[in-house]
Amino acid sequence: MIELADPPQLRDPVMIAAFEGWNDAGEAASAVLEHLARVWDAEPFAALDPEDYYDFQVNRPTVGLGPDDKRRVTWPTTRLLAARVPSIGRDVVIVDGIEPSMRWRAYTIELLECAARLGVSTLVTVGALLADVPHTRPIPVTATSESAQVRARGNVEQSRYEGSTGIVGVLADAAAQADLAATSLWAAVPHYAGGGPSPKATLALLRRVEELLDITIPLGDLPEQAQAWERGVDELAASDSEVGHYVRALEQAKDTTELPEASGEAIALEFERYLRRRDDDPPRGR
């Protein structure tokens, strides 16, 4: 059980969770949490006991030298970090973990009990999946919720997915049963380019988090990384005629359907983001 002997005092916290593994195509979801923890100076305050949930032959511990030059073993686990975010007037609990190998129900119960003790009122889960989408177009991000109250705010749908699920789906279902307002964000990563990190998908997820929480998140050099990634996949498509033909077919299929990213509402939202980010950026000296 998560020990909270001295829990942080948080203001109406929102919990944001992502997990390495099956729910993390292109490492896009876990990269979202890494980015948020960095820009919000999040501090770890608790962790789940890895002995209860992980098969160490599947997720092996690592060994390395610490700051004192002594060797230490680092065990795979799920960490909880707290971040103060004045811009939204509330705090954030980041759940940064690896999809557990066993005892999923106990795992989700432990996380949700911890959320209740911390006063969490909102849960946002972040995931990424491989899909038949072109890398040259905006990365699709869907937002779903079982909460009618959340869906009433707009731009969030009820999930119609049926099939195998991962820990993100299990956690979202458990949250719904516990009457915790939960939203799941999923980015679609081009499956032919999902072998490495996908910063373009990470960027798309972060922008959806901005919209969901009505905040501006510092993006650093992530937009440049996303452009470099797209150029790299362009080179792959140019060097392999089969991949190039497939990409063009995906582009045609995408362009013949309605693009929500190109709607007037989406364009207005993107312009509003630009203005807010410009106002938040400090002036640069010459």
Secondary structure, DSSP 8 states (H G I E B T S, - for coil): ----SS----SS-EEEEEEESTTBGGGHHHHHHHHHHHHTT-EEEEE--GGGT--TTTS--EEEE-TTS-EEEE----EEEEEEEGGGTEEEEEEEEE--SS-HHHHHHHHHHHHHHHT--EEEEEEEEEES--TTS---EEEE-S-HHHHTTSS-B-----S---HHHHHHHHHHHTT-EEEEEEEEEEGGG-SS--HHHHHHHHHHHHHHHT-----TTHHHHHHHHHHHHHHHHHH-HHHHHHHHHHHHHHHTS--GGGSHHHHHHHHHHHHHHHHHS-----
